[in-house]
Amino acid sequence: MTIEELNKLKKDSYLVLLPGADYDIKDSVEFSFDNVIYLDFELSAEDANKIVDFVNNKGSKLIIFDWCESYRLILPYIGKKRDIKFVYKNNLAQLTNSGVRGTYTRIMEFYDRNIIKEIACLDKATSEVLKKAGYRASHLLLDVKTKSRKNTIEKSIGLIGDDYNPNHNTYNQLSALKLIDYDYCKIVPNMLATKHFINFFKINAKEVSSTEEAMVDNEINLYCNFTFNNMELILKSLDLGIPCLLGNTDIFDDYPNLKKYLLLDSDDDIGEIANKINCIRENRDTILTEYDKYRKEYTKKSTNLVNKFLK
């Protein structure tokens, strides 16, 4: 929605602000919440005042994701009777990134000033650490709209991470392709080094323009991150019936077959990545059957956590 549409909202509606830096989770935010305003631009003082006026006089609470400088025009002017809640997208491992650390520091500034009332974390372990440290923190799961599965399977492999992010393990995943049989891989090559790597090692790659394009119509998707998984991408891939190989993470701990086939023990083991790809090919039906169980439970948990967060 746009700022001009604020006057159409009912009394006691909540408002969500999503900065451009978080558009990688845009679909799941939009599916999980109503009344989302996208801040892919610097707010004018007039538009900031419109948001402040709505929250103070008509809205029930304000929910903000991560950080944009426009928040400084809004947060200090929200009345104490209105709740401001913050959703933290990143995990603690990402604090080694100066940009993420800057976001965290700015948000904690407003928490310490008692302007932000609660911090919801998309990473469960991060929420537990903050709670033990005495913060009003909670865990939040975002959901996405499910899509119909396709029966047609091409022998292509999608790399759905960002090659400019060292945590996304791009070069080990590309290297593993030299050890398996495949037709081609789909990738968004943002880095010149990635194009050089593909050409030098003669990897059969198809350049695409978006992660969504890299994800669809594949036999398998690779998302073997060292840390910080975007659940939106994992859900989208598996909803389409495309198994998604992940790094060493805890998200499938309660589902033995998903953990067995879709998780790596060692994220940077090229041989293990190749072996897992072949194993996924042989056990695709088993994986998708267990995923159906996981998906139903995930949707239930997400709904409960979002409803609890909005109270």
PyMOL commands that set and color helices and strands:
alter all, ss='L'
color gray80, all
select helices_A, chain A and resi 3-8+20-32+45-57+69-73+75-77+92-96+98-112+124-132+166-168+170-179+192-200+211-215+231-239+256-262+270-282+284-310
alter helices_A, ss='H'
color red, helices_A
select strands_A, chain A and resi 15-19+36-39+61-65+83-88+118-121+137-139+156-159+184-187+205-207+220-223+244-246
alter strands_A, ss='S'
color yellow, strands_A
deselect
rebuild
show_as cartoon
